[in-house]
Amino acid sequence: MGRVRTKTVKKASRVIIEKYYNRLTLDFDTNKRVCEEIAIIQSKRLRNKIAGFTTHLMKRIQRGPVRGISLKLQEEERERRMDFVPEESAINVDSIEVDRDTLDMLKAINMGGLPGVTVAAAATGGGGAGGAGERGGFKGGFRGPRT
């Protein structure tokens, strides 16, 4: 089983990452030396735990934003994504192909005359009367209660 990390280790790691992100790496030994230089840590065991969790968080940061850590790099990346405007809108479509059932539903709510809505050719499923659809499945009738 894994071990429980104390609040002290987690908080210290988060603070170290926020302040010294550019000096940290994905290597435990390097992070251990950085922790030793920048912080006064009472014991070697606590220093190793903090360095280990710091390395773990650095690996998670590589994959994406981590909750509880506010890095300027993460904030800039988030702002860039929010400010991005695509060349062509995904909403702006010339024609929309729908099947017969969908067109009937649109007509039922008085929206059958929308511009650009066309009926796609119906796919022949081959499942005649009483078929169970494309995936097979249960073809019998009511089985009754289990005993």
C-alpha positions in Angstrom: 0.0 0.0 0.0 1.0 3.6 -0.5 1.9 6.0 2.2 -0.1 9.1 3.3 1.6 12.4 2.5 1.2 14.9 5.3 -0.1 18.5 4.8 3.4 19.8 5.6 4.9 17.9 2.7 2.2 18.9 0.2 2.2 22.6 1.2 6.0 22.8 1.1 6.2 21.2 -2.3 3.5 23.5 -3.8 5.3 26.6 -2.4 8.6 25.5 -3.7 7.2 24.8 -7.2 5.5 28.2 -7.3 8.6 30.1 -6.3 11.4 28.0 -7.9 9.7 26.3 -10.9 12.6 27.2 -13.3 15.2 25.5 -11.1 13.3 22.2 -10.7 13.4 19.2 -13.0 11.8 15.8 -13.4 14.8 14.2 -11.5 14.5 13.5 -7.8 18.2 14.0 -7.0 18.3 17.4 -8.6 15.1 18.5 -6.8 16.5 17.2 -3.5 19.6 19.5 -3.9 17.4 22.4 -4.9 15.2 21.8 -1.8 18.3 21.7 0.4 19.6 25.0 -1.0 16.4 27.0 -0.9 14.7 25.8 2.3 15.6 25.0 5.9 14.3 21.5 6.4 14.8 19.9 9.8 15.5 16.3 8.7 16.9 14.4 5.8 13.8 12.2 5.7 11.4 15.2 5.5 13.7 16.8 2.8 13.5 13.6 0.7 9.7 13.4 1.1 9.3 17.0 0.0 11.7 16.5 -2.9 9.8 13.3 -3.9 6.4 14.9 -3.9 7.9 17.9 -5.8 9.2 15.6 -8.5 5.7 13.9 -8.6 4.0 17.3 -9.0 6.5 18.3 -11.7 5.6 15.2 -13.7 1.9 16.0 -13.3 2.5 19.6 -14.4 4.1 18.3 -17.6 0.8 16.6 -18.5 -1.4 19.5 -17.7 -2.5 22.1 -15.1 -2.4 20.9 -11.5 -5.0 22.0 -8.9 -3.6 24.1 -6.1 -0.5 25.3 -8.0 -0.7 28.7 -9.7 2.2 29.0 -12.1 2.6 32.0 -14.4 3.2 29.6 -17.2 -0.1 27.8 -16.6 -2.0 31.1 -16.5 -0.4 32.3 -19.7 -1.3 29.0 -21.4 -4.9 29.2 -20.2 -5.2 32.8 -21.4 -3.8 31.9 -24.9 -6.4 29.1 -25.2 -9.2 31.4 -24.2 -8.1 34.1 -26.6 -7.8 31.7 -29.6 -10.1 32.5 -32.5 -10.4 29.8 -35.1 -9.9 30.6 -38.8 -13.3 29.1 -39.7 -16.2 28.7 -37.2 -17.3 25.1 -36.6 -20.9 26.5 -36.2 -20.9 28.1 -39.7 -22.0 25.2 -41.9 -23.4 25.5 -45.4 -25.6 22.4 -45.3 -26.6 19.9 -42.6 -27.5 16.4 -43.6 -30.2 14.7 -41.4 -32.1 11.5 -41.7 -35.9 11.3 -42.3 -36.8 10.9 -38.6 -34.9 14.0 -37.6 -36.5 16.0 -40.3 -39.9 14.8 -39.1 -39.0 16.0 -35.6 -38.0 19.4 -36.9 -41.3 19.7 -38.8 -43.2 18.8 -35.6 -41.7 21.8 -33.9 -42.3 24.0 -36.9 -38.6 24.2 -37.9 -38.7 22.0 -41.0 -38.0 24.9 -43.3 -34.5 25.8 -41.9 -32.1 26.8 -44.7 -29.4 24.2 -45.5 -31.1 21.2 -43.9 -31.1 18.3 -46.4 -32.2 14.7 -46.1 -29.4 12.2 -46.3 -29.9 9.0 -48.2 -31.4 6.4 -45.8 -29.0 3.6 -45.0 -30.4 0.1 -45.6 -30.0 -1.7 -42.4 -31.3 -5.1 -43.8 -33.1 -5.8 -40.6 -36.5 -6.9 -41.7 -39.6 -7.2 -39.6 -38.9 -8.6 -36.1 -35.1 -8.2 -36.4 -33.0 -7.3 -33.5 -31.0 -4.5 -35.2 -27.5 -4.4 -36.4 -25.8 -5.9 -33.4 -27.9 -9.0 -33.1 -29.0 -9.4 -29.5 -32.0 -11.2 -27.9 -34.5 -12.3 -30.6 -37.0 -14.2 -28.4 -40.1 -13.0 -26.8 -40.9 -12.3 -23.2 -39.0 -14.8 -21.0 -40.9 -14.4 -17.8 -39.6 -14.0 -14.3 -36.4 -15.7 -13.2 -36.7 -18.5 -10.8 
